[in-house]
């Protein structure tokens, strides 16, 4: 039962972070599209 509770908590944390991850990816994509001077570094991260 505790393992299930831990899994549910992990799933909630993952879903909560999904928005932040998507937002970060979108910013990186926009920087790359605009020809940012650090495009190669942005692509690797």
ROLOVEX-885026 format. One record per residue (C-alpha): residue number from 1; residue in three letters; x, y, z. Coordinates in nm, 4 decimals, always signed. Layout:
REM ROLOVEX-885026
SITE    k    r        px        py        pz
SITE  NUM  ALA         X         Y         Z
...
END
This chain:
REM ROLOVEX-885026
SITE    k    r        px        py        pz
SITE    1  UNK   +0.0000   +0.0000   +0.0000
SITE    2  UNK   +0.2846   +0.2398   +0.0774
SITE    3  UNK   +0.4450   +0.1678   -0.2600
SITE    4  UNK   +0.1221   +0.2654   -0.4334
SITE    5  UNK   +0.1045   +0.5889   -0.2346
SITE    6  UNK   +0.4649   +0.6689   -0.3255
SITE    7  UNK   +0.3923   +0.6002   -0.6910
SITE    8  UNK   +0.0866   +0.8274   -0.6847
SITE    9  UNK   +0.2920   +1.1046   -0.5241
SITE   10  UNK   +0.5634   +1.0615   -0.7869
SITE   11  UNK   +0.3044   +1.0811   -1.0654
SITE   12  UNK   +0.1632   +1.4050   -0.9196
SITE   13  UNK   +0.5096   +1.5607   -0.9033
SITE   14  UNK   +0.5819   +1.4598   -1.2628
SITE   15  UNK   +0.2566   +1.6095   -1.3871
SITE   16  UNK   +0.3244   +1.9263   -1.1923
SITE   17  UNK   +0.6648   +1.9642   -1.3546
SITE   18  UNK   +0.5358   +1.8985   -1.7047
SITE   19  UNK   +0.4167   +2.2583   -1.7471
SITE   20  UNK   +0.7536   +2.3988   -1.6431
SITE   21  UNK   +0.9374   +2.1626   -1.8775
SITE   22  UNK   +0.7150   +2.2536   -2.1730
SITE   23  UNK   +0.7542   +2.6243   -2.1042
SITE   24  UNK   +1.1332   +2.5872   -2.0905
SITE   25  UNK   +1.1354   +2.3913   -2.4155
SITE   26  UNK   +0.9207   +2.6570   -2.5835
SITE   27  UNK   +1.1566   +2.9341   -2.4756
SITE   28  UNK   +1.4530   +2.7359   -2.6065
SITE   29  UNK   +1.2769   +2.6755   -2.9375
SITE   30  UNK   +1.2023   +3.0464   -2.9732
SITE   31  UNK   +1.5631   +3.1377   -2.8986
SITE   32  UNK   +1.6863   +2.8895   -3.1595
SITE   33  UNK   +1.4342   +3.0140   -3.4166
SITE   34  UNK   +1.5412   +3.3728   -3.3640
SITE   35  UNK   +1.9076   +3.2909   -3.4297
SITE   36  UNK   +2.0302   +3.3351   -3.0739
SITE   37  UNK   +2.4106   +3.3499   -3.0494
SITE   38  UNK   +2.4139   +3.0413   -2.8234
SITE   39  UNK   +2.1934   +2.8260   -3.0461
SITE   40  UNK   +2.4313   +2.5288   -3.0412
SITE   41  UNK   +2.4483   +2.5311   -2.6606
SITE   42  UNK   +2.0708   +2.5640   -2.6331
SITE   43  UNK   +2.0223   +2.2644   -2.8630
SITE   44  UNK   +2.2477   +2.0431   -2.6504
SITE   45  UNK   +2.0733   +2.1316   -2.3286
END
